[in-house]
Amino acid sequence: MKIPGRINSIRRRITRGLTASVGKTKTNYQNINIQKILICRPNQRLGNLLLITPLVQEVINTFPNCKIDMFVRGGLAPVIFENYENIDKIIQLPKKPFNQKFKYVSSWISLKKKSYDLVINIYSESSSGRLSTKFTKSKIKFYGDSYAETDEKPADYIHFAKHPIYNLRHDLSQIGIDTSKNTMPYLDIKLNHSEIEKGKTIIDSIVKNDKKIISIFTFATGAKCYSKEWWTEFYEKLKIAFPDYNIVEILPVENVSQINFQAHTFYSKDIREIASVIRNTSVFIGADSGMMHLASASQTPTIGLFEVTYDKKYEPYNDESISINTNNFDMDYIIKSVEKIISNE
């Protein structure tokens, strides 16, 4: 059973209103030995799950010997966190609870079967996140709303990958744990050597030459998707500007192309395989999407194109990645940005 978008939006607003006051972070604990940790992010979207990889790394950096359970929705988390050794268990809410009612209920019940030293709710406005944090057995619970409206926040606090880390650091400081020397982790799906080599084998079979590769992703959901006219024009400019590079289009699960499959293409439903292929390219270009975050998490220089969403909140996040607001900058600026990235190879 699929809930219509407008009704689902109303439902979310109502449940957020009802659960906004559920739970309150307590900071009156000192000298607590934190080993068992639960992270709550009951969301199924690829991008949202990739955006919590920095928080998981921050937890591991702070508590190297910890064991982490995760409370999520859908089946992507086990794939994303496959190479994270500290992950002990992933409790999955079904993607479609109306069709899997028993699994849905049993997932919630399983939260009560274990006691934790610390529970972290990633997103303060998540009704399921707040309820699951409240539902668990743990002395220390962080609900993700650490800063008051009047508090001065870090300049980059707004970024969806960073604000959970700043919240965690703020809350930990209140119980005597100093994390001020920790560097801010990047998105990371933690590809291993064999995965990267497999990606190279795949990409070599597609292009069949020694030229380096620019990867593009021409799809996105809803209004974030640029038109066929825009992508066709940009693709032509890209070919002219970089004649010594192959261009490979990473196709979405829908297997569609905004440039009508004119470039070399790669299609897969395996997100780790997709990440491994992107890892073997010089730069990735795509609109705000889960695939853009996957490219960033593969440690590939990524150019994120933004037109309707706020770039400072969702921009690709690693050392060589940038966002470009196409309302303010034209295609020639994007080409110059690509030139700057590949000149550093």
C-alpha positions as CSV (number, residue, x, y, z in Angstrom):
1,M,0.0,0.0,0.0
2,K,1.5,3.3,-1.1
3,I,0.5,6.5,0.8
4,P,-0.1,9.5,-1.5
5,G,2.7,12.2,-1.2
6,R,0.4,15.0,0.1
7,I,-1.1,12.7,2.7
8,N,2.3,11.4,3.7
9,S,3.6,15.0,4.1
10,I,0.6,15.9,6.4
11,R,1.2,12.7,8.3
12,R,4.9,13.6,8.9
13,R,4.0,17.1,10.1
14,I,1.5,15.7,12.6
15,T,3.8,13.1,13.9
16,R,6.7,15.6,14.2
17,G,4.4,17.9,16.2
18,L,3.3,15.1,18.5
19,T,6.8,13.8,19.1
20,A,8.8,17.1,19.3
21,S,8.7,17.0,23.1
22,V,9.5,13.3,23.3
23,G,12.7,12.8,25.2
24,K,15.3,15.2,26.6
25,T,19.1,14.9,26.5
26,K,20.5,14.5,30.0
27,T,24.0,15.5,30.8
28,N,24.3,14.7,34.5
29,Y,26.6,11.7,34.0
30,Q,30.3,11.6,34.5
31,N,33.0,8.9,34.1
32,I,30.7,6.6,32.2
33,N,32.4,3.7,30.4
34,I,30.8,3.8,26.9
35,Q,31.1,0.6,25.0
36,K,27.6,-0.3,23.7
37,I,26.1,2.3,21.4
38,L,22.9,2.5,19.4
39,I,22.5,5.0,16.5
40,C,19.0,5.7,15.4
41,R,18.2,6.9,11.8
42,P,15.0,5.2,10.7
43,N,15.3,6.4,7.1
44,Q,15.6,4.4,3.9
45,R,17.1,6.9,1.4
46,L,20.6,6.3,0.1
47,G,21.7,9.8,0.5
48,N,20.5,10.2,4.1
49,L,22.2,6.9,5.1
50,L,25.5,7.9,3.5
51,L,25.3,11.3,5.2
52,I,25.6,9.5,8.6
53,T,28.9,7.7,7.7
54,P,30.9,10.7,9.2
55,L,28.9,10.4,12.5
56,V,29.7,6.7,12.7
57,Q,33.4,7.4,12.1
58,E,33.3,10.1,14.8
59,V,31.8,7.6,17.3
60,I,34.5,5.1,16.4
61,N,37.3,7.7,16.7
62,T,36.0,8.7,20.1
63,F,35.3,5.1,21.4
64,P,37.7,2.9,19.4
65,N,36.6,-0.3,21.2
66,C,32.9,0.3,21.0
67,K,30.3,-1.9,19.5
68,I,27.6,-0.1,17.5
69,D,24.0,-1.2,16.7
70,M,22.0,0.8,14.2
71,F,18.2,1.3,14.0
72,V,17.4,2.1,10.4
73,R,14.7,1.6,7.7
74,G,15.1,-0.5,4.6
75,G,18.0,-2.8,3.5
76,L,20.7,-0.3,2.4
77,A,22.5,0.2,5.7
78,P,24.1,-3.3,5.9
79,V,25.5,-2.7,2.4
80,I,26.8,0.8,3.2
81,F,28.4,-0.2,6.5
82,E,29.6,-3.6,5.3
83,N,33.3,-2.7,6.0
84,Y,32.8,-0.9,9.3
85,E,34.3,-3.4,11.8
86,N,32.6,-1.7,14.9
87,I,29.1,-2.3,13.6
88,D,27.7,-5.2,15.6
89,K,24.0,-5.3,14.6
90,I,21.7,-3.5,12.2
91,I,18.0,-3.5,13.3
92,Q,15.9,-2.8,10.2
93,L,12.4,-1.4,10.0
94,P,10.8,-2.7,6.8
95,K,10.6,-0.3,3.9
96,K,6.9,-0.9,3.5
97,P,5.5,-1.5,7.1
98,F,1.9,-2.0,5.8
99,N,3.1,-5.1,3.9
100,Q,5.3,-6.4,6.7
101,K,3.5,-5.7,9.9
102,F,5.1,-8.5,11.9
103,K,8.6,-7.5,11.0
104,Y,7.8,-3.9,11.8
105,V,6.6,-4.7,15.3
106,S,9.4,-7.2,16.0
107,S,12.0,-4.5,15.0
108,W,10.7,-2.2,17.6
109,I,10.5,-5.0,20.2
110,S,14.1,-5.9,19.6
111,L,15.2,-2.5,20.8
112,K,14.1,-3.5,24.3
113,K,16.2,-6.7,24.4
114,K,19.5,-4.9,24.9
115,S,20.8,-2.2,27.2
116,Y,23.1,0.4,25.8
117,D,25.6,2.9,27.3
118,L,24.7,5.6,24.8
119,V,21.9,6.1,22.3
120,I,22.2,8.7,19.6
121,N,19.3,10.1,17.6
122,I,20.7,11.5,14.4
123,Y,17.9,13.9,13.3
124,S,16.0,15.8,15.9
125,E,12.9,16.1,13.7
126,S,12.6,12.4,13.0
127,S,9.5,11.1,14.9
128,S,10.7,7.5,14.7
129,G,14.2,8.5,15.7
130,R,13.0,10.3,18.9
131,L,10.6,7.5,19.8
132,S,13.2,4.7,19.3
133,T,15.7,6.7,21.4
134,K,13.1,7.1,24.1
135,F,12.1,3.4,23.8
136,T,15.6,1.9,24.4
137,K,17.2,1.0,27.7
138,S,20.2,3.4,28.2
139,K,21.2,5.9,30.9
140,I,22.6,8.4,28.3
141,K,20.4,9.4,25.4
142,F,21.2,12.2,22.9
143,Y,18.1,13.3,21.0
144,G,19.9,15.5,18.4
145,D,18.6,18.8,19.6
146,S,21.7,19.8,21.6
147,Y,21.9,23.5,20.7
148,A,19.3,26.0,21.8
149,E,18.0,28.5,19.2
150,T,20.1,31.2,20.8
151,D,23.3,29.2,20.9
152,E,26.1,30.2,18.5
153,K,26.7,27.3,16.1
154,P,29.7,26.5,14.0
155,A,29.6,28.1,10.5
156,D,29.1,24.8,8.7
157,Y,26.6,23.4,11.3
158,I,23.8,23.5,8.7
159,H,25.4,20.6,6.6
160,F,23.4,17.4,7.1
161,A,26.6,15.3,7.6
162,K,28.2,17.7,10.1
163,H,25.5,18.9,12.4
164,P,25.0,15.4,14.0
165,I,28.8,15.4,14.8
166,Y,28.7,18.9,16.3
167,N,25.7,17.8,18.4
168,L,27.5,14.7,19.6
169,R,30.6,16.7,20.5
170,H,28.5,19.3,22.3
171,D,26.7,16.6,24.3
172,L,29.8,14.6,25.1
173,S,31.5,17.7,26.4
174,Q,28.7,18.1,28.9
175,I,29.6,14.7,30.4
176,G,33.3,15.3,30.5
177,I,34.4,13.7,27.2
178,D,36.6,16.1,25.1
179,T,36.5,15.5,21.4
180,S,37.9,18.9,20.3
181,K,41.0,17.4,18.7
182,N,39.0,15.1,16.4
183,T,39.1,16.0,12.7
184,M,35.7,16.2,10.9
185,P,35.3,12.9,9.1
186,Y,34.2,12.7,5.4
187,L,31.5,10.6,3.8
188,D,33.0,7.1,3.4
189,I,31.6,3.8,2.2
190,K,35.0,2.2,2.9
191,L,35.8,0.5,-0.3
192,N,38.5,-2.2,0.1
193,H,41.3,-2.9,-2.3
194,S,39.5,-5.8,-4.0
195,E,36.4,-3.7,-4.6
196,I,38.4,-0.9,-6.1
197,E,40.2,-3.3,-8.4
198,K,36.9,-4.8,-9.5
199,G,35.7,-1.4,-10.3
200,K,38.8,-0.8,-12.5
201,T,38.2,-4.0,-14.3
202,I,34.6,-3.0,-15.0
203,I,35.5,0.5,-16.2
204,D,38.3,-0.8,-18.4
205,S,35.8,-3.2,-20.1
206,I,33.5,-0.2,-20.9
207,V,36.0,2.3,-22.3
208,K,38.6,-0.1,-23.8
209,N,41.4,2.5,-23.9
210,D,43.9,4.2,-21.6
211,K,42.2,7.6,-21.4
212,K,41.2,8.9,-18.0
213,I,37.5,9.1,-17.2
214,I,34.9,11.8,-16.3
215,S,31.8,10.2,-14.8
216,I,28.4,11.9,-15.0
217,F,25.0,11.2,-13.5
218,T,22.2,12.9,-15.4
219,F,19.2,11.8,-13.3
220,A,17.7,13.0,-10.0
221,T,14.3,12.9,-8.4
222,G,11.6,15.5,-9.0
223,A,12.6,19.1,-9.5
224,K,16.3,18.3,-8.8
225,C,16.5,16.6,-12.2
226,Y,18.0,18.9,-14.9
227,S,16.3,18.8,-18.3
228,K,17.4,16.8,-21.3
229,E,18.1,20.0,-23.1
230,W,20.4,21.2,-20.3
231,W,22.3,17.9,-20.1
232,T,22.6,17.5,-23.9
233,E,24.2,21.0,-24.1
234,F,26.5,20.4,-21.2
235,Y,27.6,17.0,-22.5
236,E,28.6,18.6,-25.8
237,K,30.6,21.2,-24.0
238,L,32.2,18.5,-21.9
239,K,33.3,16.5,-24.9
240,I,34.8,19.6,-26.6
241,A,36.7,20.7,-23.4
242,F,38.1,17.3,-22.6
243,P,38.8,15.4,-25.8
244,D,41.5,13.3,-24.0
245,Y,39.0,12.0,-21.5
246,N,36.4,9.3,-21.7
247,I,32.9,10.3,-20.5
248,V,31.0,7.5,-18.7
249,E,27.4,8.0,-17.7
250,I,26.4,6.2,-14.5
251,L,22.8,5.2,-15.0
252,P,20.0,5.2,-12.3
253,V,18.0,2.2,-11.2
254,E,15.3,3.5,-13.6
255,N,17.8,2.9,-16.5
256,V,17.1,6.3,-18.1
257,S,19.4,8.9,-19.6
258,Q,19.0,12.6,-20.0
259,I,21.5,12.5,-22.9
260,N,19.7,9.5,-24.6
261,F,22.6,7.1,-23.9
262,Q,25.1,9.0,-26.1
263,A,28.1,8.4,-23.8
264,H,29.6,5.1,-22.5
265,T,27.2,3.9,-19.9
266,F,27.4,1.8,-16.7
267,Y,24.3,0.2,-15.0
268,S,24.1,-1.7,-11.8
269,K,21.8,-2.1,-8.8
270,D,24.8,-2.9,-6.5
271,I,25.7,0.4,-4.7
272,R,29.1,-0.9,-3.7
273,E,29.9,-1.9,-7.3
274,I,28.7,1.5,-8.5
275,A,30.9,3.2,-5.9
276,S,33.9,1.1,-7.0
277,V,33.4,2.2,-10.6
278,I,33.1,5.9,-9.7
279,R,36.2,5.5,-7.6
280,N,38.1,4.7,-10.8
281,T,37.1,8.0,-12.5
282,S,38.9,11.4,-12.2
283,V,35.8,13.4,-11.3
284,F,32.0,12.9,-10.9
285,I,29.4,15.4,-12.0
286,G,25.8,15.2,-11.0
287,A,22.8,16.9,-9.5
288,D,21.9,16.7,-5.8
289,S,21.0,13.0,-5.3
290,G,21.9,9.9,-3.4
291,M,24.3,9.0,-6.3
292,M,26.1,12.3,-5.8
293,H,26.6,11.4,-2.1
294,L,27.7,7.9,-3.1
295,A,30.4,9.4,-5.4
296,S,31.6,11.6,-2.5
297,A,31.6,8.5,-0.2
298,S,33.7,6.6,-2.7
299,Q,36.4,9.3,-2.1
300,T,36.1,10.6,-5.7
301,P,36.2,14.4,-6.4
302,T,32.6,15.3,-6.9
303,I,30.9,18.3,-8.4
304,G,27.3,18.6,-7.1
305,L,24.9,20.7,-9.2
306,F,22.2,22.6,-7.2
307,E,19.2,24.5,-8.5
308,V,16.3,23.9,-6.1
309,T,17.9,22.5,-3.0
310,Y,20.2,24.4,-0.6
311,D,23.8,23.5,-1.5
312,K,25.3,24.3,1.9
313,K,23.0,21.8,3.5
314,Y,23.5,18.9,1.1
315,E,26.7,19.6,-0.9
316,P,29.1,16.7,-1.6
317,Y,31.6,16.4,1.2
318,N,35.2,15.3,0.8
319,D,38.4,17.2,0.4
320,E,38.2,17.8,-3.3
321,S,34.4,18.1,-3.8
322,I,32.4,21.2,-4.4
323,S,28.9,22.3,-5.0
324,I,27.8,24.7,-7.8
325,N,24.5,26.6,-7.7
326,T,23.5,26.7,-11.4
327,N,21.2,29.7,-10.7
328,N,24.4,31.7,-10.2
329,F,27.0,30.0,-12.4
330,D,26.9,28.9,-16.0
331,M,28.2,25.8,-17.8
332,D,31.5,27.4,-18.6
333,Y,32.1,27.8,-14.8
334,I,31.4,24.1,-14.3
335,I,33.9,23.3,-17.1
336,K,36.5,25.4,-15.4
337,S,35.8,23.7,-12.1
338,V,36.4,20.3,-13.8
339,E,39.6,21.6,-15.2
340,K,40.8,22.7,-11.8
341,I,40.0,19.3,-10.2
342,I,41.7,17.2,-12.9
343,S,44.8,19.5,-13.0
344,N,45.5,18.3,-9.5
345,E,45.6,14.6,-10.5
